[in-house]
Amino acid sequence: MFARYRKTSGAQPVKPVDPVPQRPAPKAPEQERAATKRPKPTAPLPAKAAAPDRNEQRKQRMNSIKAELHKRLLENLNLSALERASEAELRSEITTIAAEALAEMDVVLNSEERTILNKELYFEVMGLGPLEPLLQDDSVNDILVNGPKQVFVERDGKLEMTDVTFRDERHLLRIIDKIVSAVGRRVDESNPYVDARLADGSRFNAMVPPVAVDGSLVSIRKFKKDKLSIPELVNFGAFSEEMALYLEAAVSTRLNIIVSGGTGSGKTTTLNALSSFIGNEERVLTIEDTAELQLQQVHVGRMESRPANMEGKGAVTQRDCLRNALRMRPDRIIVGETRGEEVIDMLQAMNTGHDGSMTTIHANSARDGISRLENMVAMAGIEMPLRAVRSQIGSAVNLIVQVSRLQDGSRRMMSVTEITGMEGDIITMQEIFRFERTGLEPDGTILGHFTGTGLRSAFSDRFKRWGYELPASIYDEVSARR
């Protein structure tokens, strides 16, 4: 039907998966008499044990058929012509070739099995095989692969095992290679781990044997097509309306903000939400290892670091991007995550006229966040007295927003803390808002509420000068409520 998508030279026929059995030779009379003897009765197998065996046999048979059809497709399809084909045309062509192959292989499938098979074949040819349905599932946040037979996903902050599997390790490695080769990278025994980005912006990481002992390890952090707005986060219980009102004033009056939290706690989501308060008249530059920020402003310049090539050359670090960004007349600089020597340039940018800059760091509390900044300055190889480092941090950072993922899977803003200066060698801080836990439901849901600490913001006068007069009541402590 769509012959223009097939190779001109005919493919060699492939042996069928399930050959038609040959008619047995006639039996001798002695054999016939022996065959007529009634066999000894045997105990029937339990139904519960037989069902999984039948399902497993059926699954193995379908995998064998799919492998054979995929091989047939690769032999018949003109892959260079597929780039110009529409999805509908390609699906129709795959269906036609699969039907012809099944007829030659003398395999009979019902309509449901054929539909599922054609969909999986399309994913194998144009997508990422067994991972494609999970990537299209909007309820899935993370995809975690532990070898070819174990695939986990995260939904609503909780991990669950799926029934998705790969045929074998070679099948998994082929999908990994398909991902990394699309962005000009490679992974093999000499280079057994890789970071990459999928076409939709999802973050991809893989480790292959011999580093991965029991099979290749893959993690995919899915890219959110629509970022969560401030009202949506308030409705979800990530923080309160009073905290949102305060954060709007903090961002609009160009306070330097650090979002602190653990892995998967919602740092990037919070940073995206805070960026919505930036005006369109400002020039914003973003620097990330993997582009995830979704800023909606008009004047945004996006930069992404780059690893070294196969020869170990050509690497562009976040620090290189940050140094160059300082020469590009930014009003604000937003670093997706500060994790190394770029911290010193980030602090200097905050101290030299780029007020309102923001970044994220990995830390478990606001005080731990300050210690982590000190450690990163030390890792940068810059020999500075500890007091000078702390003075630099105290004057550069105005606000630390601590986020966390709790054991019930919910993500909450645990505290909002202001940096107020130095007392001797100690950086002084005051907590303005916090989340107070009050109990635990039988199903594991955490009970609690957001409250002010009763302390008035040290930046109240700044807010007033910029036209943000926040009511004093937002800082009040509130009684426990569900």
Buried (B, 14 or more C-beta within 10 A) or exposed (E): EBEEBBBEEEBEEBEBBEEEEEEEEEEEEEEEEEEEEEEEEEEEEEEEEEEEEEEEEEEEEBBBBBBBBBEBBEBBBBEEBBEEBEEEBBBBBBBBBBEEBBEEBEBEBEEEBBEEBBBBBBBBBBBBBBBBBBBEBEEBBBBBBBBBBBBBBBEEBEEEEBEBBBBBBEBBBBBBBEBBEEEEBEBEEEEBEBBBBBEEBBBBBBBBBEEBEEBBBBBBBBBBEEBBEBEEBBEEBBBBEBBBBBBBBBBBBBBBBBBBBBEBBBBBBBBBBBBBBBEEEBBBBBBBBBBBBBBEBEBBBEBBBBBEEEEEEEEBBBBBBBBEBBEEEBBBBBBBBBBEBBBBBBBBBBBEEBBBBBBBBBBBBBBBBBEBBBEBBBEBEEEBEEEEBBBBBBBBBBBBBBBBBBEBBBBBBBBBBBBBEBEEEEBEBEBBBBBEEEEEEEEEEBBBBBBBBEEEBBBBEBBEEEEBEBEEEBBEEEEEEE
